[in-house]
Amino acid sequence: MNITEQIKELVETNDVVLFMKGSPDFPQCGFSGRATQILRSCGARFASVDVLQNQDIREGIKQYSSWPTIPQLYVKGEFVGGSDILMEMYENGELQETLQSSEKVDN
């Protein structure tokens, strides 16, 4: 499985996944820390991927999303954005709506 396939699987098998530097409990950059705080304040349950643990994922996720920076948030397989976009969406209520829609179960 190549790196793009690995990333695609992570994005598709987790309703909410944050590609970040470090972990939610120990973020390794301010932007990743802020993204974690925003998600937690929304009460979101999310998976995280520490890009510092795998250089291929660190570079591959940038190609996958065509977005140059980390962190990157995906909800239901869709790229949502990075730290600044998350903050903007959080402040206007969009992020909460996006996250709530991810928790609905399709019957």
N, C-alpha and C positions, 0 to 999 in steps of 0.2 A: 504494500500500500504506500503510495507516494504521499508527500506532505500535504498536497491539496486535498487528497481523499481523506487524510486523517483530520484535517481542519473541518471539512464538510461533514464528516461523521460527528465531530464534537458539536458543531453548530446545529445539526439536525436532531441529535439524540437528547439534547438538553433544551428545555423550553426557554430558559434564560441562562446565558453563559457570558461571562466577562473575561476577555483576554486582557491580562494585566501584568504589571511588573511586581513580583512578590505574591503574597497571599492576602485574602481579606483581613486576616488578623495581623499580618506583618507586611503591609504594602511597602514596596521599595522605591516609590516615587510619589510625589504629592498628587499628581493627576490620578494615579491608580487609587490612592487613599481617598480622594474626593469622590471618585466613582463608587467605591465601596460604601462610603458614608451615605451617599444619595440613595443607593439601592436598599441599604438597611433602613433608612428613614422611611422608605416606601413599604417596608415590610416584605420585600421581595425575597423569595428563596431562589438562589442562583448558584450555578456551578462556576468555578473559576479555573483559568489555565494560566500558570506562571510562565510567561514567555522567556524569562531569564533562565529557565531550566532547559530550554531547547532552542538553540539558535535557528534551526530550520523552521520551527513554528513562529518564532519572532519575526523572521523575514517573510515567511509564507503567508501569515495573516494579513500583512500589508498588501501583498499581491492579491490575495483572495477578495479583499474588500475594496481594493483600489483606494485605500485610506492610509496616509503615511505615518500615523502616530498610534501609540498605545496609551491608554486602554481603548478597547473596542467592545461594545455591547451588542449582543445578538438576542433577539426575542423571536421565538417561533421560527427560527431559521433566517430571519431578516436582520440585516445590519441596521442598527439604530443610530450609532454614532460614538464619538469619543467624549472625553470629560466635559468639554465646554458645551457640547450639544446636550449631554445629559443634564447639566445644570440648568440650561435654558428650558428644556422640556419639563424638568422638575418644578421650576419656578412658575410655569404657566399651566401646570396640571396635566400636560400631555403624557409625561412619563408614567404617572400613576395609572392613567387610562390604558396605556400600552401594556403595562405589567399586569393589570387586572384582566385584560383580555387574554393574556397568556395562561391564566389559571382556570379559564373556563374549559370544561370537559366536553368534547364532542361526542354525542351519542349516536 
